[in-house]
């Protein structure tokens, strides 16, 4: 069973599935300067494992996202693209979505809805 990443600063990242070249990370909590390193490490682990065609990052439980978290997402998106993997952020709460819209990151990342295949 996968072991979730967890920090005292209220972030949990759980890798739930890798099937047919698809991965899923479920992120819960706040992504800021104190926790963005945990997100970066979890994304690096997912992208550094068996080759993926798609990586879904479920943000349903993310309450806050700052610029350090945005940078992590953009770097992971670029790394995934280099590997031929499509990184998708799904189930984004309105407040976090607004941050992505204001910063112009929404157009780069794109958003999806949760995929039952992952």
Secondary structure, 3 states (H helix, E strand, C coil): CCCCEEECCCEEEEEEEEECCEEEEEEEEEECCCCHHHHHHHHHHHHHCCCCCEEEEEEEEEEEECHHHHHHHHHHHHHHHHCCCEEEEECCCHHHHHHHHHCCHHHHHCEECCCCCC
